[in-house]
Amino acid sequence: MRRISIRNPLGVSAALWLLAAAAVVPLLATPAAGQELSQKVDGIVAIVGDTAILQSELQELVFRLQAQGVQIPQEPDQFDEFLRETLESKINQVLLVLHAEREGITITEAEINEIVDDQIARVQRNFQSMIEYEQALASEGITSAEFRIRLTEQARGELIAQRYLQMKMGTLQPVPVSEAEIRDLYEIQKASLGPKPASVTLKQVVIASKPSEAALQLAQEQADQALERARTGGDFALLAAEYSDDPGSKDNGGQLGWVRQADVVPAFGDALFSMQVGDISDIVETSFGFHIIKLDRVRGDERSARHILVSPEVTPEDTVRYHQLAEDVAVALKAGADVDSLIRVHGDPSERASLTEFPRDRLPEGYNAALAGASAGDIVGPVTMQMPGATGDKWIVAEIIQISAGGEWTFDDVRESLRQQILQEKMINKVVEELREKTYIEVRFEGAPITR
C-alpha cells in the first residue's frame, strides 16, 4: 500500500453548510470548482473495505469546505491535488468508522441529537425568523427534515470516528517530537497567530460582602415558600412577580430567555442543564441568592428557563464590614503575608483565585484602571467589583506576578501547544496508517484505478 501524508485524517469537523450570515451557502449550486469536479470524478471514487465512497459524497465535502471559508484552487493541477487530499480525508474517516463498528463502538441517539440540535440552532440564529430559515433551505432544494437527516448522518460518522481514535490513542505510547519539527510548524503558523494581547498573571483574594445569618434564614424561608407553591400548582410567572428579586426577569414571569451553561454561574448551570423540560428545581444557592428554576424548552446546547430569585438583604453595615476586611487583606499582603493563605481564609470560592496570562482587555474596567502602572510584585486593591443583581459588592486585592505588554507571539510562548499539536497528529497518523495496512482500499480517480 502506498503511504501518504495524513494531515487531516478526519476531514472537516461537523460543520454546517450555512455561512454565519443570513443566507444559505450555495451547496447545491455548481461553482467553477464544482463543475470541474463533476467532470473529473464519476460514480464510485473510492472503496474502503466493503464501503463505497460516491462522487456525490466527495462533491458534498468540497462544498462543506467552501462553506467554512476554505479557498478552492482554480488551477487544474492544484485542484487535482486538493481533490486527492479531500478524498483521502474522507477515506480515513470511513476507515475509522468501519473499524469502530467492528469493535462494537456505538453512539447513542441522544449524543447525536444533542450535536445536531446545536448545529441547527446555530444556523437558525443567522435568520430573523423560522420562515426565513425554511425559505433559505427551500431555495437550495432541501427541506428542514432532509437537512436534519444529512447533519445526523454526518455527526454519527464523525463522532464514532473520534470515539474510536480516542480509544486507540489511549493505548499508544507517546511518540517523540523533535525541536526541529516544532520550529518548522512555528514558522508555518506564526504569520496567522495574530498579535499577542497585553496580559497579566496574578493571584487574587476576592472578598464578597455577605448578609447576616438572620437575613439568610429569612431569604431561605421565602424561597422554601415559593418552591412549595410552585410545586403544588402555583402559576410560576405570578410567583416570580411576587417573590423574585431579579429586576431583569420578575416582571416577565421570571423568563431568562435562551442561555448556554457558560452564560450562568456554575451552580445555576449545573442544576439547569441536568433538568428535563417541565421540571422545577430544588432551591439552588449562588452568590446572587436562592433560585428556583423551571425549564421550559431545550434547543441544542441552549435552555429556555424561568427562575425566581430570593436575595438575602445586605445592609450598609454589612458592606462597611467587608470593605474593611478587604482593606485589612491589602495591608497584610503588603506586609508580606502569604497570598494563598489569605485566599483560603477570606477568598470567595465562587471566584477564580488566580489568572495566568489573562488578556488585559477582558478585565473589568475598574480592574484595568487599578493595574495602570503596576509592576510584578505590586499589591493592587481593594478594587470594587459591582455585580448587578448580586447580594452586595465584591472587592479584589491582587498580588501581581507578571505583566506583559503584548506584541508578537514568540516561539517560547507557543512551543508547548505546538508540541502537543504535533504529538496528537503523529499518534492519529499512527492509528490510521495501521488501519490502512490491513484494510482493502481502492481509489478511482480520473478514470484510472489506483490500488494500494
N, C-alpha and C positions, 0 to 999 in steps of 0.2 A: 504493500500500500504506500502511496506517495504521501510524505509528510508535508503539512502546510503550517504556516504560522497562524495560530488561532488568537486573534487579537480581541475578539468579542464572541466567545463561544455560545452565548445565549441569544445573540442577535440583539434587537432593541428591547427595551423594557416594556412593561404592559402600558403602552401609551394610547391615548385617544387619537381618533382620526380628525379631530377638530382643532383648529388653531385657537389660541387663547384670545379670541375676539369673537364678536357676534356674527360669525359666518362659518360655513362648513368648508373645510379643505376639500377641494375637488378631487376626491379619491377616485371616483368613477369616471371622471373626465380623463382625457388622454393627453398629457403633456408631451413635449418633444421626446423626452427620455422614455416615456411610457410607450410611445409609438414605436421607437426603436426596439424597446424590449419585446413588444409583441411580435416583431419581425425576427428577433434573434432566437427566441425560445418557443417551443410549441409542445403542447401536451405534457407528458411527464418530463420533468427536468432533472430529477434525481430519484434514486431508490435507496432507502436505508433499511436494511433487514427486509421485512415484508411490507414496508410502508412506502408509498409513492408520494413524492412532492410534486405538485402540479404547477404549471405555468402561472395559473391564477394566484396561487399562494405566493409565489416569488414576486409577481407584479404587485400584489397587495402589500407585501413587506416593503417594497420600494416606495410605495405611496405613503406608508406609515412613516418611513424615514423622512420623506419630504415634509410630512405634517409636523415633524419635530424640528424642522429647520435645517436638515442635512442637505448640503448642496449636491445635486446630482450632476456628475460630469457630463459635458456635452460632446467632448472629443471622443471619437469612436473607440480608440484603444483604451483610454481611461475609463470609459463607460463599461467596456467589456470586463476590465479588471474589477470595477465596482460591483458588477453583477456577480462575478465569481465569488467575491468576498461576502456579498449578501447571501448568496446561495449557501456558502459554507457555514455561515451563521445559522441559517435555517436547518441545515443538515445536523449541526451539533445539537440544536435544541431537540429535534426529532430523536436523535440518538440517545440523549439523556432521558427523554420521556419513555422511550422504548425499554431501556434497561430499568428505569424506575418502576414501571408497571410489572416487569418480570420479577422484581424483588418485592413486589407487594406494597409499594408505596402508594398511598391514596390521599386524596384531598377531599375534605368534606364539602358538601354543597354550601354550608354556612360560611366557610372560609372564602369560597369563590364568590358567593353572593355579596359578601362584605366588600370585596375588592371591586366588583362590577358596580355595586351601588355607589361606591365612592367615585369611580370613574364617570359614571353617568351624572352624578350630582355636580362634579366639577365642570362637565360640559354644559349642563343646564344653567349654571351660573353665568355663562357667557351670553345668555339670551335674556331678553326683557320679559318673556312670558313662555309658558309651555306651548302655546300656539305657534310662536315664532320658532321654537325648537323643533316642533313637529314639521313645520313647513320647510325648515332647513334640511332635515333628513329626507323629506319627500322630494326636494329638489335634486337630491343625489340618488333617487330611485330606491330608497330603503325605508322601511317603517321602523318605529321605535322598538318593536318586538324583534325585528331582524337585527337591528343594531345591538340589542342586548345579547342575542344569541352569539353574534360574532365576538363580542367582548368576552362572553363567558368561555367560549372555546379557546380564545387567546389566553385568558387568565389561567384556565385549567392547565394548559400546556406549560406556560412559563412558571407557574407555581410548583408543579410537580417536578420540573427540571431543577429548580432552585433547591427544593427539598432534598432531592437525590444528591446534588452537589454538596450540600451541607453535610449530609451523612457520610459521603465518601471522603471529603476533605478532613473530616474529624478523625479518620483512621490513618492519615498520612503524616509522615514526619516532615517538619518544615524543611524547605529546600533552601540552599544558600543563595543569598543576593549580594552581588559584589558592589563595591563602591562605584566602580565604573558604570554599572547598569543604572544606579541611582542618579549619577551625574548626567548620563545620556538622557534619561527621562526628564530631568530637571531642565536641560537645555531645550527639549521639545516643548515643555509645558510652560516655561517661565513667561513667555510672551502673553499667555492667556490667563495668568494668575491675577492680573489686576493689581491695583495699589494695595499695599498693606495699611490697614487703618491704624490710627493712633489708638493705643490701648493702655490699660492699667492692670496691674496684678496687685491684689491687696487681700488682707483679712479684715473682717468687719464684725463688730458687735452691734446687732440690730436690737434696739430696745423698744418694746411696744408699751404704750400706756394701757393699763388694764383696769377693768371695772372692779368694784369691790365684790366680796363674796355675796353680800346681800343682793347687789344688782344682778349678779349671775344667776342666783337662785330664782329671783323674780322673773327673769327672762326665760329661764328653763321651764318654769311653771306655765307661763303664757304659751310657749311653744308646745308643751305637752297638751294643753287645752286645745290649741288649734289643730294638732295632729289627730286627736280623738274625734273632733268634729268632722275633719276631712274624711276620716276612715269610716264614719258612720253615716255617710251620705251627704255631708255638707257641701255646698257649692264652693269649689276651690277658688274661683275668681272672687266671690264675695268674701271668703275668708281672708284672701290676700289683701283686699281693700280694708278689712277690719284689723288685721293683725300685723301686716308686713311693715317693716321699717325701711324697705328698699324704695327710695323715691323714684327710681327709674322704672319700676315694674308694678308697684302696688295698685296704681290706678288703671292698669292694663291687665287685670286679672292675674298678676304675677308672671306674665309672659316674658320669657328671656329671649325668644326667637331661636334661630339655629346657632348652635355653638359646637365647637370641637373640644376635645378633652384638654388640649393645650391652652384653650381660652379661659379656663376657670381654675380656681385654686385646687390643689391636689385632692383634698378630702371630698370636696364637692364633686370633682370629676370622677373619682373612684366610685362614688355612690351612683351618680347619674349613669355612667357607662356600664354599670352592672345590672341596670333595671330593664324590665320589659315594658312595652307600651301599655299605659294604663296604671302602672304601679305608682304607689305613693311611698316614699322612702320613710325610714326611721328618721329621727332627728339627727342632722349632720352638723357638727360643730366646726366652725372655721374662725379665722381671725375677724370675720365680719359679724359673727354671732351664731344663732341657731337656725338652721334651714330645714324646711320641709319641701321636698321636691316631688313633682308629678311629671312623669314622662308622657308626652303627647304623641310624638312621632319620631321615626328613625329614618335617616337618609344617608346611606353610606357611613362615613365617619363623623357625621353630624347628628345632633339630637335637638329636637324642639321640645322645650320643657317650660314648666311654670315653677315658681318657688314662693314660699313665704319665708321672710327673714325676720327673726325677732332678735334685735340687737340690745344687749345689756347697756345701760346708760354708763357712760364715762363722764364723771363730773369734772369741773375745773380743778378741784383739789387733786383728783387722780392724775390729771395731766401735769400739774406742777410737780407732783411727787416723782413721776417717772422721768420728766425732763431733768430734774436734779440728779437722778440716778445716772442719766446719760452724761451729764457734766462730770460726775464723780468718776465714771469709767474713763473719760478722756484724761482726767488728771492722773489716774492710776497708770494708764498706758504711757503717758509722758514721763512718769517716774520710773518706768522700766518693768511694769507688771507684765506677766505673760498673757498675750492676747488670747491664746487658746483656752486658758483657764477662765478668762472673763467671758468668752463666748459660751462655755459650758454652764457657767453660773447665771449669766444675765441675758444671753442671746435668745432671740425669738426663734424657736425651732422650725417655724414655717418659712424662714428666710435663709438664703444662702450665706454661709459663714465665710466663703472666700470666692474671689473672682480671679481667674487666670487669663491674662492677655485678653481682657474683656474690652470690646470696642468702646471708645470714649463716646461716640455719637449715640450709643444705645443706653447710656446712663441717664437718670433723671436730671432735669435741667439744674436744679439746686445742687446736686451732687457734682456736676461738672464745674459749676462755679466755685465750689469749695476746693476742687483739685487744682484750680488755676495756680500755677507757680509752685506746686508741691513737688517734692523730690522723694526718691527712695529713702525710707527710714522715718519720714514725717508722720505725725499723727494728725488726722483731719477729723473735724467734727466737734460737737454733735451737729449733724445736718438733719433738718426736719424733712421727713418724707410723709407728706399727706396722702392718704389713700381714700378717695371718695367712697363713701358707704361703709368704711371700716369703723370699728368702735375705737375712736381715738387716733392720735398721731403715732408715728414711729420716729425714732432718732437713730442715726447711723454714726458710729465712731469707728474710724478705719485706720489701720496701720498700712502705709504704702510700702509695697515690696519692690515694685518696678513700674516705671512709666516709660512708654515707648512713643516717640513722636510719629511713628508710621514711616511710610516711604515704600521702597521696593522689598518684595519678599526675597530673603537670602536663601542660599542652599541649606544652611543650618535650620532655618525656620521650618522648612518643609521636608527635610531629609527623612524623618521617621514616617511621615504619611506616605511619601513616595516609596519607601522601602516596603511598607505594608501593601501598597498597591501592586508592586511588582511580585511580592511573595504570593499574594492571592491569585494573581494572573498565572503564575507558574504552577501553582497547585491545581487550578482549574484546568490548565493545559494538560497536566499530567493525567488527571482523571479522564479527560476527553480523549486524549491520544491512546490510552489503554483500551478504551471502549472501541475506538476506530480500528484498532489492530484485530479485534475479534468479531467485528461486525461487517457484513457484506454492504459495501457502499458503491453505487454506480452513479456517476454524474453524466447526464446527457446535456451537452451544451453545444450550440451552433451545429447541431446535427451530427456531431462526432462524439460517440460514447467514450468517456474517459473512465476506466475502471481501475481501482486501486484497493 
